[in-house]
Amino acid sequence: MNSNFVVENTSSSSVSAPDSEADNASCKAVAMTKLPTRVDFHFDVMCPWAYQTSLWMREVRDRLELEVDWCFFSLEEINRVEGKKHPWEREWSYGWSMMRIGALLKREDPALNDAWYLRSGTALHVEGRQPHRPEVARQLLAELDLDPGLVEVALADDTTHDDVRIDHERVVGLGGWGVPTLVFPGTDSDDSRKLFGPVLIEPPTGEAAERLWDLVLGWLEFPHLYEIQRPKTPTDLVAVGEVFRPYIEAREWNTMANPTP
């Protein structure tokens, strides 16, 4: 929704628009007070789409001084095949264990979880490394000037399972099925205030990033608008494949997803 859209109505019976700069400023001020100043961004390090969106989200955060809470969601759990172990039942699970490290860091300082997601996500989705392996996770922590031994600390602390599971179950309880999922303030009283996406490559920067944020917020006005999707052409799929190439070459799992509800 474009806040600068102007409708010209020449009908004499129509309600007149504000005719002074003061009135316009007042209307804009009222509108701005309703805009969210924070958002919970649910991610799984394993997801290449969420990583792309997270780059845009950080750009918006920095330009608009938003508060972003980086929260967890498990693709391993949501796509688990009946009869297979839950990720918390394994000694090491790819995405789940990386998020347990993030959970431990978040207790110390939420900014550390942000830094961990950015570093591990960049390692997987840009550099083609394998942060889902414990030895690589230790290397990445060292690159952040953090103790590599935090990998073992996170795994030894069973309550890090709880932190990841609570975030995951929150999204599932809202009808969510994947990432990126954005949850906005007010969801407790209005469960429409959550969105899956935006799903993109080449995340916009600068003013373009802000315009996309405005479009996302515009969606919140329509609680029964569930989906808009641009079909991907063969050219689009080639472009996506090129962006995702490091991830595709580094992953050690079969990518799968349940049908969208």
Secondary structure, 3 states (H helix, E strand, C coil): CCCCCCCCCCCCCCCCCCCCHHHHHHHHHHHHHCCCCEEEEEECCCCHHHHHHHHHHHHHHHHHCCEEEEEECCHHHHCCCCCCCCHHHCCCCHHHHHHHHHHHHHHHCHHHHHHHHHHHHHHHHCCCCCCCCHHHHHHHHHHCCCCCCHHHHHHHCCHHHHHHHHHHHHHHHCCCCCCCEEECCCCCCCCCCEEECCCCCCCCCHHHHHHHHHHHHHHCCCCCCCCCCCCCCHHHHHHHHHHCHHHHHHCCCCCCCCCCC
